Amino acid sequence: MVVYLIELMPSDVRTAGFSLAYSLATALFGGFTPAVCTWLIHMTGNRAMPGLWLSFAAAAGLSAALTTKRGP
């Protein structure tokens, strides 16, 4: 997936485009994970709810990988 994302960007903006996409994904899923997991546990009372958050992140990655357009 990483190689596909790098090749998806035009060569003149490849570094900036990939670093922006990677940083945003890391900030959204990595930065908010402790807060989201704490909130999920607090709202449901189920201490296994962080697994739901991880499953959501995996499903988002899988759907992105499946919807990418293949090259010629």
Predicted model as a PDB file, atoms N, CA, C, CB and O in Angstrom, pLDDT in the B-factor column:
MODEL        1                                                                  
ATOM      1  N   MET A   1       0.823  -1.187   0.000  1.00 64.00           N  
ATOM      2  CA  MET A   1       0.000   0.000   0.000  1.00 64.00           C  
ATOM      3  C   MET A   1       0.868   1.252   0.000  1.00 64.00           C  
ATOM      4  CB  MET A   1      -0.936  -0.003   1.201  1.00 64.00           C  
ATOM      5  O   MET A   1       0.534   2.242  -0.653  1.00 64.00           O  
ATOM      6  N   VAL A   2       1.975   1.213   0.727  1.00 72.00           N  
ATOM      7  CA  VAL A   2       2.848   2.377   0.788  1.00 72.00           C  
ATOM      8  C   VAL A   2       3.426   2.677  -0.584  1.00 72.00           C  
ATOM      9  CB  VAL A   2       3.972   2.158   1.804  1.00 72.00           C  
ATOM     10  O   VAL A   2       3.470   3.834  -1.002  1.00 72.00           O  
ATOM     11  N   VAL A   3       3.864   1.658  -1.276  1.00 77.00           N  
ATOM     12  CA  VAL A   3       4.433   1.860  -2.605  1.00 77.00           C  
ATOM     13  C   VAL A   3       3.389   2.431  -3.555  1.00 77.00           C  
ATOM     14  CB  VAL A   3       4.991   0.544  -3.158  1.00 77.00           C  
ATOM     15  O   VAL A   3       3.694   3.308  -4.362  1.00 77.00           O  
ATOM     16  N   TYR A   4       2.165   1.938  -3.461  1.00 74.00           N  
ATOM     17  CA  TYR A   4       1.091   2.449  -4.313  1.00 74.00           C  
ATOM     18  C   TYR A   4       0.825   3.922  -4.021  1.00 74.00           C  
ATOM     19  CB  TYR A   4      -0.195   1.628  -4.112  1.00 74.00           C  
ATOM     20  O   TYR A   4       0.642   4.710  -4.949  1.00 74.00           O  
ATOM     21  N   LEU A   5       0.802   4.305  -2.746  1.00 73.00           N  
ATOM     22  CA  LEU A   5       0.566   5.706  -2.395  1.00 73.00           C  
ATOM     23  C   LEU A   5       1.688   6.610  -2.899  1.00 73.00           C  
ATOM     24  CB  LEU A   5       0.422   5.853  -0.882  1.00 73.00           C  
ATOM     25  O   LEU A   5       1.443   7.732  -3.342  1.00 73.00           O  
ATOM     26  N   ILE A   6       2.903   6.115  -2.825  1.00 76.00           N  
ATOM     27  CA  ILE A   6       4.027   6.921  -3.312  1.00 76.00           C  
ATOM     28  C   ILE A   6       3.935   7.094  -4.825  1.00 76.00           C  
ATOM     29  CB  ILE A   6       5.377   6.269  -2.926  1.00 76.00           C  
ATOM     30  O   ILE A   6       4.151   8.194  -5.334  1.00 76.00           O  
ATOM     31  N   GLU A   7       3.621   6.034  -5.542  1.00 78.00           N  
ATOM     32  CA  GLU A   7       3.534   6.115  -6.995  1.00 78.00           C  
ATOM     33  C   GLU A   7       2.287   6.854  -7.465  1.00 78.00           C  
ATOM     34  CB  GLU A   7       3.555   4.729  -7.588  1.00 78.00           C  
ATOM     35  O   GLU A   7       2.227   7.286  -8.617  1.00 78.00           O  
ATOM     36  N   LEU A   8       1.307   7.005  -6.609  1.00 77.00           N  
ATOM     37  CA  LEU A   8       0.083   7.718  -6.942  1.00 77.00           C  
ATOM     38  C   LEU A   8       0.333   9.216  -7.091  1.00 77.00           C  
ATOM     39  CB  LEU A   8      -0.976   7.467  -5.878  1.00 77.00           C  
ATOM     40  O   LEU A   8      -0.346   9.889  -7.866  1.00 77.00           O  
ATOM     41  N   MET A   9       1.296   9.728  -6.356  1.00 80.00           N  
ATOM     42  CA  MET A   9       1.595  11.162  -6.362  1.00 80.00           C  
ATOM     43  C   MET A   9       2.483  11.519  -7.551  1.00 80.00           C  
ATOM     44  CB  MET A   9       2.277  11.580  -5.043  1.00 80.00           C  
ATOM     45  O   MET A   9       3.356  10.742  -7.937  1.00 80.00           O  
ATOM     46  N   PRO A  10       2.257  12.695  -8.126  1.00 84.00           N  
ATOM     47  CA  PRO A  10       3.190  13.170  -9.162  1.00 84.00           C  
ATOM     48  C   PRO A  10       4.589  13.357  -8.571  1.00 84.00           C  
ATOM     49  CB  PRO A  10       2.687  14.504  -9.785  1.00 84.00           C  
ATOM     50  O   PRO A  10       4.725  13.678  -7.390  1.00 84.00           O  
ATOM     51  N   SER A  11       5.601  13.164  -9.364  1.00 84.00           N  
ATOM     52  CA  SER A  11       6.970  13.170  -8.840  1.00 84.00           C  
ATOM     53  C   SER A  11       7.398  14.514  -8.269  1.00 84.00           C  
ATOM     54  CB  SER A  11       7.924  12.772  -9.922  1.00 84.00           C  
ATOM     55  O   SER A  11       8.253  14.551  -7.385  1.00 84.00           O  
ATOM     56  N   ASP A  12       6.831  15.616  -8.745  1.00 87.00           N  
ATOM     57  CA  ASP A  12       7.268  16.914  -8.232  1.00 87.00           C  
ATOM     58  C   ASP A  12       6.694  17.238  -6.849  1.00 87.00           C  
ATOM     59  CB  ASP A  12       6.878  18.000  -9.206  1.00 87.00           C  
ATOM     60  O   ASP A  12       7.230  18.105  -6.160  1.00 87.00           O  
ATOM     61  N   VAL A  13       5.631  16.572  -6.430  1.00 87.00           N  
ATOM     62  CA  VAL A  13       5.064  16.806  -5.092  1.00 87.00           C  
ATOM     63  C   VAL A  13       4.987  15.515  -4.277  1.00 87.00           C  
ATOM     64  CB  VAL A  13       3.668  17.428  -5.209  1.00 87.00           C  
ATOM     65  O   VAL A  13       4.255  15.443  -3.290  1.00 87.00           O  
ATOM     66  N   ARG A  14       5.728  14.519  -4.686  1.00 85.00           N  
ATOM     67  CA  ARG A  14       5.623  13.195  -4.064  1.00 85.00           C  
ATOM     68  C   ARG A  14       5.980  13.215  -2.586  1.00 85.00           C  
ATOM     69  CB  ARG A  14       6.519  12.212  -4.784  1.00 85.00           C  
ATOM     70  O   ARG A  14       5.251  12.649  -1.771  1.00 85.00           O  
ATOM     71  N   THR A  15       7.068  13.845  -2.228  1.00 85.00           N  
ATOM     72  CA  THR A  15       7.493  13.853  -0.831  1.00 85.00           C  
ATOM     73  C   THR A  15       6.505  14.592   0.050  1.00 85.00           C  
ATOM     74  CB  THR A  15       8.867  14.480  -0.700  1.00 85.00           C  
ATOM     75  O   THR A  15       6.128  14.101   1.114  1.00 85.00           O  
ATOM     76  N   ALA A  16       6.083  15.771  -0.387  1.00 88.00           N  
ATOM     77  CA  ALA A  16       5.140  16.562   0.409  1.00 88.00           C  
ATOM     78  C   ALA A  16       3.774  15.878   0.493  1.00 88.00           C  
ATOM     79  CB  ALA A  16       4.986  17.967  -0.189  1.00 88.00           C  
ATOM     80  O   ALA A  16       3.162  15.856   1.561  1.00 88.00           O  
ATOM     81  N   GLY A  17       3.302  15.334  -0.594  1.00 84.00           N  
ATOM     82  CA  GLY A  17       1.994  14.683  -0.602  1.00 84.00           C  
ATOM     83  C   GLY A  17       1.952  13.442   0.262  1.00 84.00           C  
ATOM     84  O   GLY A  17       1.007  13.244   1.025  1.00 84.00           O  
ATOM     85  N   PHE A  18       2.968  12.604   0.148  1.00 83.00           N  
ATOM     86  CA  PHE A  18       2.980  11.393   0.950  1.00 83.00           C  
ATOM     87  C   PHE A  18       3.168  11.703   2.422  1.00 83.00           C  
ATOM     88  CB  PHE A  18       4.069  10.460   0.474  1.00 83.00           C  
ATOM     89  O   PHE A  18       2.526  11.086   3.271  1.00 83.00           O  
ATOM     90  N   SER A  19       4.040  12.651   2.738  1.00 86.00           N  
ATOM     91  CA  SER A  19       4.261  12.974   4.146  1.00 86.00           C  
ATOM     92  C   SER A  19       3.006  13.578   4.772  1.00 86.00           C  
ATOM     93  CB  SER A  19       5.442  13.941   4.293  1.00 86.00           C  
ATOM     94  O   SER A  19       2.719  13.327   5.942  1.00 86.00           O  
ATOM     95  N   LEU A  20       2.259  14.366   4.010  1.00 88.00           N  
ATOM     96  CA  LEU A  20       1.014  14.932   4.529  1.00 88.00           C  
ATOM     97  C   LEU A  20      -0.019  13.835   4.785  1.00 88.00           C  
ATOM     98  CB  LEU A  20       0.450  15.974   3.547  1.00 88.00           C  
ATOM     99  O   LEU A  20      -0.661  13.816   5.835  1.00 88.00           O  
ATOM    100  N   ALA A  21      -0.177  12.931   3.832  1.00 83.00           N  
ATOM    101  CA  ALA A  21      -1.139  11.840   3.999  1.00 83.00           C  
ATOM    102  C   ALA A  21      -0.745  10.931   5.163  1.00 83.00           C  
ATOM    103  CB  ALA A  21      -1.246  11.021   2.705  1.00 83.00           C  
ATOM    104  O   ALA A  21      -1.598  10.532   5.956  1.00 83.00           O  
ATOM    105  N   TYR A  22       0.517  10.613   5.264  1.00 84.00           N  
ATOM    106  CA  TYR A  22       0.973   9.740   6.349  1.00 84.00           C  
ATOM    107  C   TYR A  22       0.817  10.417   7.703  1.00 84.00           C  
ATOM    108  CB  TYR A  22       2.433   9.337   6.132  1.00 84.00           C  
ATOM    109  O   TYR A  22       0.385   9.783   8.666  1.00 84.00           O  
ATOM    110  N   SER A  23       1.161  11.688   7.784  1.00 90.00           N  
ATOM    111  CA  SER A  23       1.063  12.415   9.048  1.00 90.00           C  
ATOM    112  C   SER A  23      -0.384  12.573   9.496  1.00 90.00           C  
ATOM    113  CB  SER A  23       1.716  13.783   8.919  1.00 90.00           C  
ATOM    114  O   SER A  23      -0.680  12.455  10.685  1.00 90.00           O  
ATOM    115  N   LEU A  24      -1.282  12.837   8.563  1.00 90.00           N  
ATOM    116  CA  LEU A  24      -2.694  12.963   8.931  1.00 90.00           C  
ATOM    117  C   LEU A  24      -3.261  11.639   9.427  1.00 90.00           C  
ATOM    118  CB  LEU A  24      -3.510  13.465   7.740  1.00 90.00           C  
ATOM    119  O   LEU A  24      -3.996  11.610  10.414  1.00 90.00           O  
ATOM    120  N   ALA A  25      -2.928  10.552   8.757  1.00 83.00           N  
ATOM    121  CA  ALA A  25      -3.409   9.240   9.189  1.00 83.00           C  
ATOM    122  C   ALA A  25      -2.848   8.876  10.561  1.00 83.00           C  
ATOM    123  CB  ALA A  25      -3.027   8.166   8.162  1.00 83.00           C  
ATOM    124  O   ALA A  25      -3.567   8.335  11.402  1.00 83.00           O  
ATOM    125  N   THR A  26      -1.590   9.165  10.787  1.00 87.00           N  
ATOM    126  CA  THR A  26      -0.978   8.878  12.078  1.00 87.00           C  
ATOM    127  C   THR A  26      -1.601   9.728  13.179  1.00 87.00           C  
ATOM    128  CB  THR A  26       0.530   9.117  12.019  1.00 87.00           C  
ATOM    129  O   THR A  26      -1.845   9.237  14.282  1.00 87.00           O  
ATOM    130  N   ALA A  27      -1.858  10.988  12.888  1.00 88.00           N  
ATOM    131  CA  ALA A  27      -2.457  11.872  13.893  1.00 88.00           C  
ATOM    132  C   ALA A  27      -3.885  11.460  14.224  1.00 88.00           C  
ATOM    133  CB  ALA A  27      -2.437  13.317  13.405  1.00 88.00           C  
ATOM    134  O   ALA A  27      -4.278  11.455  15.391  1.00 88.00           O  
ATOM    135  N   LEU A  28      -4.663  11.116  13.200  1.00 83.00           N  
ATOM    136  CA  LEU A  28      -6.063  10.766  13.444  1.00 83.00           C  
ATOM    137  C   LEU A  28      -6.201   9.428  14.170  1.00 83.00           C  
ATOM    138  CB  LEU A  28      -6.824  10.717  12.127  1.00 83.00           C  
ATOM    139  O   LEU A  28      -6.886   9.342  15.189  1.00 83.00           O  
ATOM    140  N   PHE A  29      -5.556   8.393  13.648  1.00 78.00           N  
ATOM    141  CA  PHE A  29      -5.727   7.080  14.247  1.00 78.00           C  
ATOM    142  C   PHE A  29      -4.797   6.855  15.433  1.00 78.00           C  
ATOM    143  CB  PHE A  29      -5.498   6.013  13.211  1.00 78.00           C  
ATOM    144  O   PHE A  29      -5.192   6.203  16.399  1.00 78.00           O  
ATOM    145  N   GLY A  30      -3.601   7.364  15.386  1.00 84.00           N  
ATOM    146  CA  GLY A  30      -2.674   7.157  16.494  1.00 84.00           C  
ATOM    147  C   GLY A  30      -2.845   8.143  17.621  1.00 84.00           C  
ATOM    148  O   GLY A  30      -2.747   7.772  18.790  1.00 84.00           O  
ATOM    149  N   GLY A  31      -3.099   9.396  17.291  1.00 87.00           N  
ATOM    150  CA  GLY A  31      -3.201  10.428  18.312  1.00 87.00           C  
ATOM    151  C   GLY A  31      -4.476  10.363  19.133  1.00 87.00           C  
ATOM    152  O   GLY A  31      -4.461  10.620  20.337  1.00 87.00           O  
ATOM    153  N   PHE A  32      -5.571  10.022  18.488  1.00 87.00           N  
ATOM    154  CA  PHE A  32      -6.843   9.999  19.192  1.00 87.00           C  
ATOM    155  C   PHE A  32      -7.212   8.619  19.744  1.00 87.00           C  
ATOM    156  CB  PHE A  32      -7.925  10.476  18.277  1.00 87.00           C  
ATOM    157  O   PHE A  32      -8.240   8.483  20.407  1.00 87.00           O  
ATOM    158  N   THR A  33      -6.413   7.617  19.487  1.00 86.00           N  
ATOM    159  CA  THR A  33      -6.747   6.265  19.932  1.00 86.00           C  
ATOM    160  C   THR A  33      -6.903   6.148  21.447  1.00 86.00           C  
ATOM    161  CB  THR A  33      -5.690   5.306  19.466  1.00 86.00           C  
ATOM    162  O   THR A  33      -7.881   5.546  21.889  1.00 86.00           O  
ATOM    163  N   PRO A  34      -6.003   6.685  22.269  1.00 90.00           N  
ATOM    164  CA  PRO A  34      -6.224   6.568  23.718  1.00 90.00           C  
ATOM    165  C   PRO A  34      -7.516   7.252  24.171  1.00 90.00           C  
ATOM    166  CB  PRO A  34      -5.042   7.166  24.473  1.00 90.00           C  
ATOM    167  O   PRO A  34      -8.233   6.716  25.016  1.00 90.00           O  
ATOM    168  N   ALA A  35      -7.817   8.418  23.623  1.00 91.00           N  
ATOM    169  CA  ALA A  35      -9.040   9.121  24.015  1.00 91.00           C  
ATOM    170  C   ALA A  35     -10.285   8.368  23.556  1.00 91.00           C  
ATOM    171  CB  ALA A  35      -9.045  10.538  23.439  1.00 91.00           C  
ATOM    172  O   ALA A  35     -11.252   8.248  24.308  1.00 91.00           O  
ATOM    173  N   VAL A  36     -10.265   7.868  22.339  1.00 87.00           N  
ATOM    174  CA  VAL A  36     -11.417   7.124  21.812  1.00 87.00           C  
ATOM    175  C   VAL A  36     -11.623   5.830  22.595  1.00 87.00           C  
ATOM    176  CB  VAL A  36     -11.225   6.813  20.309  1.00 87.00           C  
ATOM    177  O   VAL A  36     -12.757   5.483  22.922  1.00 87.00           O  
ATOM    178  N   CYS A  37     -10.551   5.119  22.895  1.00 90.00           N  
ATOM    179  CA  CYS A  37     -10.676   3.871  23.648  1.00 90.00           C  
ATOM    180  C   CYS A  37     -11.199   4.125  25.059  1.00 90.00           C  
ATOM    181  CB  CYS A  37      -9.325   3.151  23.711  1.00 90.00           C  
ATOM    182  O   CYS A  37     -12.040   3.375  25.553  1.00 90.00           O  
ATOM    183  N   THR A  38     -10.706   5.176  25.709  1.00 93.00           N  
ATOM    184  CA  THR A  38     -11.205   5.529  27.038  1.00 93.00           C  
ATOM    185  C   THR A  38     -12.675   5.895  26.981  1.00 93.00           C  
ATOM    186  CB  THR A  38     -10.398   6.686  27.628  1.00 93.00           C  
ATOM    187  O   THR A  38     -13.449   5.486  27.847  1.00 93.00           O  
ATOM    188  N   TRP A  39     -13.066   6.652  25.982  1.00 93.00           N  
ATOM    189  CA  TRP A  39     -14.475   7.033  25.830  1.00 93.00           C  
ATOM    190  C   TRP A  39     -15.355   5.821  25.564  1.00 93.00           C  
ATOM    191  CB  TRP A  39     -14.633   8.046  24.698  1.00 93.00           C  
ATOM    192  O   TRP A  39     -16.437   5.706  26.137  1.00 93.00           O  
ATOM    193  N   LEU A  40     -14.901   4.912  24.696  1.00 91.00           N  
ATOM    194  CA  LEU A  40     -15.672   3.706  24.404  1.00 91.00           C  
ATOM    195  C   LEU A  40     -15.861   2.846  25.652  1.00 91.00           C  
ATOM    196  CB  LEU A  40     -14.984   2.894  23.309  1.00 91.00           C  
ATOM    197  O   LEU A  40     -16.952   2.327  25.891  1.00 91.00           O  
ATOM    198  N   ILE A  41     -14.813   2.696  26.437  1.00 94.00           N  
ATOM    199  CA  ILE A  41     -14.921   1.912  27.663  1.00 94.00           C  
ATOM    200  C   ILE A  41     -15.878   2.597  28.641  1.00 94.00           C  
ATOM    201  CB  ILE A  41     -13.529   1.718  28.312  1.00 94.00           C  
ATOM    202  O   ILE A  41     -16.698   1.934  29.277  1.00 94.00           O  
ATOM    203  N   HIS A  42     -15.773   3.910  28.757  1.00 95.00           N  
ATOM    204  CA  HIS A  42     -16.642   4.661  29.668  1.00 95.00           C  
ATOM    205  C   HIS A  42     -18.107   4.580  29.242  1.00 95.00           C  
ATOM    206  CB  HIS A  42     -16.199   6.124  29.734  1.00 95.00           C  
ATOM    207  O   HIS A  42     -18.988   4.427  30.089  1.00 95.00           O  
ATOM    208  N   MET A  43     -18.375   4.680  27.951  1.00 94.00           N  
ATOM    209  CA  MET A  43     -19.759   4.691  27.471  1.00 94.00           C  
ATOM    210  C   MET A  43     -20.412   3.305  27.523  1.00 94.00           C  
ATOM    211  CB  MET A  43     -19.805   5.220  26.047  1.00 94.00           C  
ATOM    212  O   MET A  43     -21.610   3.196  27.783  1.00 94.00           O  
ATOM    213  N   THR A  44     -19.639   2.258  27.282  1.00 93.00           N  
ATOM    214  CA  THR A  44     -20.231   0.927  27.213  1.00 93.00           C  
ATOM    215  C   THR A  44     -19.999   0.101  28.471  1.00 93.00           C  
ATOM    216  CB  THR A  44     -19.684   0.192  26.027  1.00 93.00           C  
ATOM    217  O   THR A  44     -20.773  -0.812  28.759  1.00 93.00           O  
ATOM    218  N   GLY A  45     -18.959   0.403  29.216  1.00 94.00           N  
ATOM    219  CA  GLY A  45     -18.609  -0.406  30.380  1.00 94.00           C  
ATOM    220  C   GLY A  45     -17.887  -1.692  30.008  1.00 94.00           C  
ATOM    221  O   GLY A  45     -17.559  -2.494  30.883  1.00 94.00           O  
ATOM    222  N   ASN A  46     -17.639  -1.893  28.732  1.00 93.00           N  
ATOM    223  CA  ASN A  46     -16.974  -3.094  28.241  1.00 93.00           C  
ATOM    224  C   ASN A  46     -15.508  -2.770  27.991  1.00 93.00           C  
ATOM    225  CB  ASN A  46     -17.657  -3.628  26.946  1.00 93.00           C  
ATOM    226  O   ASN A  46     -15.187  -1.915  27.165  1.00 93.00           O  
ATOM    227  N   ARG A  47     -14.626  -3.450  28.702  1.00 93.00           N  
ATOM    228  CA  ARG A  47     -13.197  -3.148  28.568  1.00 93.00           C  
ATOM    229  C   ARG A  47     -12.592  -3.727  27.295  1.00 93.00           C  
ATOM    230  CB  ARG A  47     -12.444  -3.677  29.767  1.00 93.00           C  
ATOM    231  O   ARG A  47     -11.414  -3.497  27.021  1.00 93.00           O  
ATOM    232  N   ALA A  48     -13.359  -4.462  26.520  1.00 92.00           N  
ATOM    233  CA  ALA A  48     -12.882  -5.016  25.252  1.00 92.00           C  
ATOM    234  C   ALA A  48     -13.212  -4.104  24.072  1.00 92.00           C  
ATOM    235  CB  ALA A  48     -13.487  -6.395  25.024  1.00 92.00           C  
ATOM    236  O   ALA A  48     -12.923  -4.461  22.929  1.00 92.00           O  
ATOM    237  N   MET A  49     -13.800  -2.956  24.315  1.00 91.00           N  
ATOM    238  CA  MET A  49     -14.212  -2.058  23.233  1.00 91.00           C  
ATOM    239  C   MET A  49     -13.052  -1.471  22.423  1.00 91.00           C  
ATOM    240  CB  MET A  49     -15.020  -0.940  23.804  1.00 91.00           C  
ATOM    241  O   MET A  49     -13.271  -1.128  21.261  1.00 91.00           O  
ATOM    242  N   PRO A  50     -11.839  -1.334  22.954  1.00 90.00           N  
ATOM    243  CA  PRO A  50     -10.745  -0.884  22.076  1.00 90.00           C  
ATOM    244  C   PRO A  50     -10.545  -1.792  20.869  1.00 90.00           C  
ATOM    245  CB  PRO A  50      -9.450  -0.806  22.863  1.00 90.00           C  
ATOM    246  O   PRO A  50     -10.031  -1.351  19.841  1.00 90.00           O  
ATOM    247  N   GLY A  51     -10.942  -3.043  20.981  1.00 91.00           N  
ATOM    248  CA  GLY A  51     -10.886  -3.938  19.824  1.00 91.00           C  
ATOM    249  C   GLY A  51     -11.790  -3.468  18.701  1.00 91.00           C  
ATOM    250  O   GLY A  51     -11.485  -3.672  17.526  1.00 91.00           O  
ATOM    251  N   LEU A  52     -12.903  -2.838  19.057  1.00 87.00           N  
ATOM    252  CA  LEU A  52     -13.803  -2.273  18.048  1.00 87.00           C  
ATOM    253  C   LEU A  52     -13.114  -1.136  17.293  1.00 87.00           C  
ATOM    254  CB  LEU A  52     -15.107  -1.765  18.706  1.00 87.00           C  
ATOM    255  O   LEU A  52     -13.235  -1.035  16.072  1.00 87.00           O  
ATOM    256  N   TRP A  53     -12.405  -0.297  18.008  1.00 83.00           N  
ATOM    257  CA  TRP A  53     -11.674   0.805  17.387  1.00 83.00           C  
ATOM    258  C   TRP A  53     -10.585   0.277  16.453  1.00 83.00           C  
ATOM    259  CB  TRP A  53     -11.057   1.713  18.463  1.00 83.00           C  
ATOM    260  O   TRP A  53     -10.389   0.804  15.358  1.00 83.00           O  
ATOM    261  N   LEU A  54      -9.885  -0.758  16.888  1.00 87.00           N  
ATOM    262  CA  LEU A  54      -8.853  -1.355  16.032  1.00 87.00           C  
ATOM    263  C   LEU A  54      -9.484  -2.013  14.807  1.00 87.00           C  
ATOM    264  CB  LEU A  54      -8.025  -2.391  16.824  1.00 87.00           C  
ATOM    265  O   LEU A  54      -8.929  -1.960  13.710  1.00 87.00           O  
ATOM    266  N   SER A  55     -10.642  -2.630  15.000  1.00 91.00           N  
ATOM    267  CA  SER A  55     -11.346  -3.231  13.863  1.00 91.00           C  
ATOM    268  C   SER A  55     -11.803  -2.169  12.879  1.00 91.00           C  
ATOM    269  CB  SER A  55     -12.547  -4.045  14.345  1.00 91.00           C  
ATOM    270  O   SER A  55     -11.755  -2.385  11.668  1.00 91.00           O  
ATOM    271  N   PHE A  56     -12.246  -1.029  13.381  1.00 86.00           N  
ATOM    272  CA  PHE A  56     -12.634   0.082  12.511  1.00 86.00           C  
ATOM    273  C   PHE A  56     -11.445   0.585  11.704  1.00 86.00           C  
ATOM    274  CB  PHE A  56     -13.229   1.226  13.336  1.00 86.00           C  
ATOM    275  O   PHE A  56     -11.571   0.830  10.504  1.00 86.00           O  
ATOM    276  N   ALA A  57     -10.298   0.741  12.346  1.00 83.00           N  
ATOM    277  CA  ALA A  57      -9.101   1.194  11.636  1.00 83.00           C  
ATOM    278  C   ALA A  57      -8.677   0.177  10.574  1.00 83.00           C  
ATOM    279  CB  ALA A  57      -7.948   1.437  12.628  1.00 83.00           C  
ATOM    280  O   ALA A  57      -8.267   0.555   9.477  1.00 83.00           O  
ATOM    281  N   ALA A  58      -8.777  -1.100  10.899  1.00 90.00           N  
ATOM    282  CA  ALA A  58      -8.432  -2.141   9.926  1.00 90.00           C  
ATOM    283  C   ALA A  58      -9.406  -2.143   8.759  1.00 90.00           C  
ATOM    284  CB  ALA A  58      -8.415  -3.518  10.595  1.00 90.00           C  
ATOM    285  O   ALA A  58      -9.000  -2.313   7.609  1.00 90.00           O  
ATOM    286  N   ALA A  59     -10.689  -1.955   9.049  1.00 94.00           N  
ATOM    287  CA  ALA A  59     -11.694  -1.912   7.980  1.00 94.00           C  
ATOM    288  C   ALA A  59     -11.485  -0.692   7.081  1.00 94.00           C  
ATOM    289  CB  ALA A  59     -13.115  -1.891   8.579  1.00 94.00           C  
ATOM    290  O   ALA A  59     -11.671  -0.776   5.867  1.00 94.00           O  
ATOM    291  N   ALA A  60     -11.104   0.425   7.667  1.00 88.00           N  
ATOM    292  CA  ALA A  60     -10.828   1.615   6.861  1.00 88.00           C  
ATOM    293  C   ALA A  60      -9.635   1.384   5.938  1.00 88.00           C  
ATOM    294  CB  ALA A  60     -10.568   2.828   7.767  1.00 88.00           C  
ATOM    295  O   ALA A  60      -9.668   1.778   4.772  1.00 88.00           O  
ATOM    296  N   GLY A  61      -8.590   0.751   6.450  1.00 84.00           N  
ATOM    297  CA  GLY A  61      -7.433   0.434   5.619  1.00 84.00           C  
ATOM    298  C   GLY A  61      -7.752  -0.567   4.528  1.00 84.00           C  
ATOM    299  O   GLY A  61      -7.284  -0.435   3.397  1.00 84.00           O  
ATOM    300  N   LEU A  62      -8.549  -1.569   4.868  1.00 90.00           N  
ATOM    301  CA  LEU A  62      -8.936  -2.568   3.879  1.00 90.00           C  
ATOM    302  C   LEU A  62      -9.805  -1.961   2.782  1.00 90.00           C  
ATOM    303  CB  LEU A  62      -9.675  -3.717   4.553  1.00 90.00           C  
ATOM    304  O   LEU A  62      -9.613  -2.257   1.603  1.00 90.00           O  
ATOM    305  N   SER A  63     -10.750  -1.122   3.160  1.00 92.00           N  
ATOM    306  CA  SER A  63     -11.605  -0.497   2.142  1.00 92.00           C  
ATOM    307  C   SER A  63     -10.799   0.434   1.254  1.00 92.00           C  
ATOM    308  CB  SER A  63     -12.754   0.276   2.801  1.00 92.00           C  
ATOM    309  O   SER A  63     -11.070   0.525   0.056  1.00 92.00           O  
ATOM    310  N   ALA A  64      -9.818   1.125   1.810  1.00 83.00           N  
ATOM    311  CA  ALA A  64      -8.954   1.975   0.985  1.00 83.00           C  
ATOM    312  C   ALA A  64      -8.132   1.138   0.016  1.00 83.00           C  
ATOM    313  CB  ALA A  64      -8.025   2.816   1.869  1.00 83.00           C  
ATOM    314  O   ALA A  64      -7.954   1.513  -1.144  1.00 83.00           O  
ATOM    315  N   ALA A  65      -7.635   0.011   0.493  1.00 81.00           N  
ATOM    316  CA  ALA A  65      -6.835  -0.851  -0.386  1.00 81.00           C  
ATOM    317  C   ALA A  65      -7.686  -1.473  -1.489  1.00 81.00           C  
ATOM    318  CB  ALA A  65      -6.156  -1.954   0.429  1.00 81.00           C  
ATOM    319  O   ALA A  65      -7.214  -1.643  -2.613  1.00 81.00           O  
ATOM    320  N   LEU A  66      -8.925  -1.809  -1.180  1.00 86.00           N  
ATOM    321  CA  LEU A  66      -9.784  -2.440  -2.175  1.00 86.00           C  
ATOM    322  C   LEU A  66     -10.345  -1.461  -3.199  1.00 86.00           C  
ATOM    323  CB  LEU A  66     -10.912  -3.141  -1.491  1.00 86.00           C  
ATOM    324  O   LEU A  66     -10.678  -1.856  -4.317  1.00 86.00           O  
ATOM    325  N   THR A  67     -10.452  -0.197  -2.829  1.00 87.00           N  
ATOM    326  CA  THR A  67     -11.024   0.782  -3.751  1.00 87.00           C  
ATOM    327  C   THR A  67      -9.988   1.527  -4.585  1.00 87.00           C  
ATOM    328  CB  THR A  67     -11.834   1.769  -2.985  1.00 87.00           C  
ATOM    329  O   THR A  67     -10.342   2.361  -5.418  1.00 87.00           O  
ATOM    330  N   THR A  68      -8.713   1.228  -4.363  1.00 78.00           N  
ATOM    331  CA  THR A  68      -7.701   1.890  -5.190  1.00 78.00           C  
ATOM    332  C   THR A  68      -7.768   1.364  -6.608  1.00 78.00           C  
ATOM    333  CB  THR A  68      -6.290   1.681  -4.608  1.00 78.00           C  
ATOM    334  O   THR A  68      -8.027   0.183  -6.843  1.00 78.00           O  
ATOM    335  N   LYS A  69      -7.533   2.246  -7.532  1.00 72.00           N  
ATOM    336  CA  LYS A  69      -7.615   1.889  -8.937  1.00 72.00           C  
ATOM    337  C   LYS A  69      -6.281   1.289  -9.397  1.00 72.00           C  
ATOM    338  CB  LYS A  69      -7.987   3.124  -9.793  1.00 72.00           C  
ATOM    339  O   LYS A  69      -5.212   1.853  -9.162  1.00 72.00           O  
ATOM    340  N   ARG A  70      -6.372   0.168 -10.039  1.00 68.00           N  
ATOM    341  CA  ARG A  70      -5.157  -0.485 -10.541  1.00 68.00           C  
ATOM    342  C   ARG A  70      -4.683   0.217 -11.800  1.00 68.00           C  
ATOM    343  CB  ARG A  70      -5.408  -1.987 -10.823  1.00 68.00           C  
ATOM    344  O   ARG A  70      -5.478   0.707 -12.602  1.00 68.00           O  
ATOM    345  N   GLY A  71      -3.369   0.252 -11.952  1.00 57.00           N  
ATOM    346  CA  GLY A  71      -2.771   0.871 -13.120  1.00 57.00           C  
ATOM    347  C   GLY A  71      -2.914   0.016 -14.357  1.00 57.00           C  
ATOM    348  O   GLY A  71      -3.430  -1.100 -14.295  1.00 57.00           O  
ATOM    349  N   PRO A  72      -2.457   0.539 -15.485  1.00 53.00           N  
ATOM    350  CA  PRO A  72      -2.589  -0.210 -16.756  1.00 53.00           C  
ATOM    351  C   PRO A  72      -1.731  -1.444 -16.813  1.00 53.00           C  
ATOM    352  CB  PRO A  72      -2.240   0.672 -17.917  1.00 53.00           C  
ATOM    353  O   PRO A  72      -1.745  -2.160 -17.814  1.00 53.00           O  
TER     354      PRO A  72                                                      
ENDMDL                                                                          
END                                                                             
